[in-house]
């Protein structure tokens, strides 16, 4: 009885969560007669790429498959990254991209386990990250206290600053995150004399996009 309940529960879980997952596992044969998406308009941002295409007229079609490859990896082939399961849809957004990176995309339509030939690849480059914080300076304000000051980032999308530190040339480590575009101060009390401390500030936007790191400021205690 318990085994039957478990099997039923697992089946229900797959049914509930499986719309995208099951399609992602599907393999397709090719039907060259299916209409292909020929023209796709891309709108790149820093951490996403939006796509738009014309309405599909072929009534046999059930949806659209989206394929992507990373242009910086020559040996990487196209991988299916998304499926739009509605033939009337004309938009798709890829949110799994990095800023200042180049990708290639190809589209196909599908029906009854068959898909059209793939469209010609289109190359898209995402926008570069925000510029770096333009000024940062470390000051010794007490024997074991360092105060950091920096210039507020000019972009109003920025809402926090990540403080990173390196001790005596070691690797960079997260120290703190300061909230607010205009909050431009951090006080480090975990410092000791006889060491050199390097700091850099990374501005971050509301949607977690990070700017380039600031220039490095150093101080020896």
Secondary structure as UniProt FT lines:
FT   HELIX           2..25
FT   STRAND          29..30
FT   TURN            32..33
FT   STRAND          40..44
FT   STRAND          49..53
FT   TURN            59..60
FT   STRAND          63..70
FT   TURN            71..72
FT   TURN            74..75
FT   STRAND          79..84
FT   TURN            87..88
FT   STRAND          91..94
FT   TURN            99..100
FT   STRAND          102..111
FT   TURN            112..113
FT   STRAND          114..115
FT   STRAND          122..125
FT   STRAND          136..142
FT   TURN            143..144
FT   STRAND          145..150
FT   TURN            156..157
FT   STRAND          158..167
FT   TURN            168..169
FT   STRAND          173..179
FT   TURN            181..182
FT   STRAND          185..188
FT   TURN            193..194
FT   STRAND          196..205
FT   TURN            206..207
FT   STRAND          217..220
//
